[in-house]
Amino acid sequence: MNTKVTDTIIYAGVDDKTIDLFESQYVVPNGISYNSYVILDDKIAVMDTVDKRASDEWFANIEEILGGAKPDYLVISHLEPDHSANIARFCDKYPEAKLVGNAKTFNMLPAFFGKDFADRQVIVAEGGELSLGAHTLTFLMAPMVHWPEVMVTYDSKDKVLFSADGFGKFGALSTDEDWDCEARRYYFNIVGKYGAQVQSLLKKAAQLDIEIICPLHGPVLKEDLGHYIGKYDTWSKYEPENKGVTVAYASIHGNTAAAAKKMAEILKEQGEEKVSLFDLSRDDMAEAIEDAFRYDGLVLACATYDAGLFPCMEDFLAHLKSKTYRSRTAALIENGSWAPTAAKQMRAALEAMKDVTIVDKTVTIKSVMTDGNITDMEEMARELRAALGR
């Protein structure tokens, strides 16, 4: 897939629609793109390689773009294998090309390839520049967005930011889908832990005149950049993006599921416009995490299991904590036939997170939901919505 980003910047990446799980954990029904770019100038720079799953197609793309020319540089934005897998093969194929990275890049490189390519290193630091001719590349360090060696590159000629994994999304480029949804799921599950570092990068980017963003996954962004940057600003500040409530449940025999579904109905009846419902045993965990961060309200419903939490709820809470869940309001429903303890443990997990408010009312179900439980849920829904300012 060789398409022009500008007259002298050519897309060289590859769609992968055969992959089922990205990073062996995220469902990608529409695949993923591994993005790479070639800057044609007096000196030629290739911006990153691709995953080993796409090696042959990528090299074919590079050869077609080069048309017999030889690249002078390979810029390494990020060493994660879906972007770096072909560095050694690239070096073998183009023995005169130099590798451009920062000190952390080259400290980590031997762990992947068994050698450091010391004679080919061009080490850059914050604000460092590389002239290709008409194009001058400026390098900005972006540590922990989302690995320590990550850097982004700004091309002042065409006003392009090569943003590494920033502004990426799930989905192959050949798939026409909404950016926000899959970029949000990508962000919170992959980059979300590092909001402070994303904020630091956004401040650096604000000093640049950017007209195009070229990420390592997902489409090249050329229009309405304020929308995409605004989303990243909101997400990385851990601010709710929309008013709404995510109801996530962990049910063994279906009784807790029935209560969660009833709670979702009650919230809608009381005027809540956006209510998302997740069966944590069956639904995509990454999507449940996405919506938990998207909305300002959260209801957790869980069966007691071995005097603890049903495992998928425990997993969900661990994911929330690891991604720095904060600044939300939650309510709790527990179920237990003889000794319900789920609410106590869910409360403790949420209290360990920052600025999470938990409403006082808790609903306890003894096996099967009763009319009294429904009345309690109605009260809890009112309390939750009041705490949310609605």
Beta strands, then each sheet from edge to edge (+ up, - down):
strand 1: 3-4
strand 2: 9-11
strand 3: 14-16
strand 4: 21-22
strand 5: 26-27
strand 6: 32-34
strand 7: 37-39
strand 8: 45-47
strand 9: 73-75
strand 10: 98-101
strand 11: 121-123
strand 12: 129-131
strand 13: 136-141
strand 14: 151-155
strand 15: 160-162
strand 16: 212-214
strand 17: 242-250
strand 18: 275-279
strand 19: 295-305
strand 20: 308-309
strand 21: 329-335
strand 22: 357-365
sheet 1: 1+ 2- 7+ 8- 9- 10- 11-
sheet 2: 3+ 6-
sheet 3: 4+ 5-
sheet 4: 12+ 13- 14+ 15- 16-
sheet 5: 18+ 17+ 19+ 20-
sheet 6: 18+ 17+ 19+ 21+ 22+
end
